[in-house]
Amino acid sequence: MTLDLCSREPVCIATNDPLAAAAALISARQNTSAKRLGEPAPSGQQLRAVLGLAAHAPDHGALNPWRFVVVPMAERFRLGEAFARALADRDCGATSQQMEAAREKAQRAPLLLLAVLRAATPGSSHIPDSERLVCLGCAVQNVLLGAQALGFGSGLTSGQAMDSAHLRAMFSLAESERAICFLNIGTVQSPRPSRERPRLEDFVSTL
Amino acid sequence: MTLDLCSREPVCIATNDPLAAAAALISARQNTSAKRLGEPAPSGQQLRAVLGLAAHAPDHGALNPWRFVVVPMAERFRLGEAFARALADRDCGATSQQMEAAREKAQRAPLLLLAVLRAATPGSSHIPDSERLVCLGCAVQNVLLGAQALGFGSGLTSGQAMDSAHLRAMFSLAESERAICFLNIGTVQSPRPSRERPRLEDFVSTL
């Protein structure tokens, strides 16, 4: 059974094989570079529904150790400046072309979200950052799958700017917070064949 | 629209709302403590299908920075010994009752998988462990959702034994690898009401 999840046409499927339905959704999701994501983006209502799925991620200790920040188009210029300043901080010899490329990165996907980790602090729960990052990953995957179910493409981006003072200031991150990655979501402009995935024997063994 | 994903009965759903179908799967997944997971476990074929979903997680740099190890019942006694020794190492005053409780933890869910991080090394890719842990989280979530689609319950467990020399030796972890969490999967013996989830306004803001 295959299920075209990009189709807006009603299709009737027999859910006596719910794993096949889940597999169709999960395997349809693939990385789309932010450059290839255009309008339309999810509507406000769709975005709320998709982000709501993050709340169902596993969460050891019910800490909710992550949050998302929407970066609207009106703030992209400022984000580009933060990227450019972060580049200048770590490479004082960056060319104007490199600075422009850093700025341009902020202008790509029509929907841009920053995923922020609420890290452990001396006074906080004993649950370590490694587990908090796994929780964040689960939440991110739920969001990506929700976007995929609506027919939108997505891609994660990050880089050396994530820990820069400029980015931290722009997003008003608390001392215990860390910017982990951006979620880029939009309509795939030029679909690409899916990449080869690791085989089961590459990542599963039995003790 | 609600979709009872535990039902093995064929149900016809209109997939003109694929987000609702994804949301039904994702929100049906909740933590079940390993104590409340019993037989039957997924069959070998089901396990292969579910673990195959991990391969569709985002993977910056195609590093496949995680792997899973199945811990069969025949190895649970040995795992319990590793848990007990890890406890003794960090608390030389542990009582025999505490040691027995540590051992018993290895005997719970009928299907037990260890998720292992392949961490960054000085010679490896620049992609940091924080991103690798997010990838691992995405892979774990795909596995949990696959198990849920088949009607199985699941729960993640971890603890201070994860970094112990005894556990590392038992799983033959490479120096660059870290045991992150166990995935417990099985049939829910006593369903519980779902816990309250964070509200959107608790974890989403706009810049």
Interface residues (C-beta under 8 A of the other chain):
Chain A: L3 L5 S7 R8 E9 P10 V11 C12 I13 A14 T15 N16 P18 L19 A21 A22 A23 L25 I26 S27 R29 Q30 N31 Q46 R48 A49 V50 L51 G52 L53 A54 A55 H56 A57 P58 H60 A62 N64 W66 R67 F68 V69 V70 V71 P72 E75 A115 L117 D129 S130 E131 L133 V134 C135 L136 G137 C138 A139 V140 Q141 N142 L144 L145 G146 Q148 A149 L150 G151 L156 S158 M170 F171 R178 I180 C181 R195 R197 P198 R199 L200 D202 F203 V204 S205 T206 L207
Chain B: L3 L5 R8 E9 P10 V11 C12 I13 A14 T15 N16 P18 L19 A21 A22 A23 L25 I26 S27 R29 Q30 N31 Q46 R48 A49 V50 L51 G52 L53 A54 A55 H56 A57 P58 H60 A62 N64 W66 R67 F68 V69 V70 V71 P72 E75 A115 L117 D129 S130 E131 L133 V134 C135 L136 G137 C138 A139 V140 Q141 N142 L144 L145 G146 Q148 A149 L150 G151 L156 S158 M170 F171 R178 I180 C181 R195 R197 P198 R199 L200 D202 F203 V204 S205 T206 L207
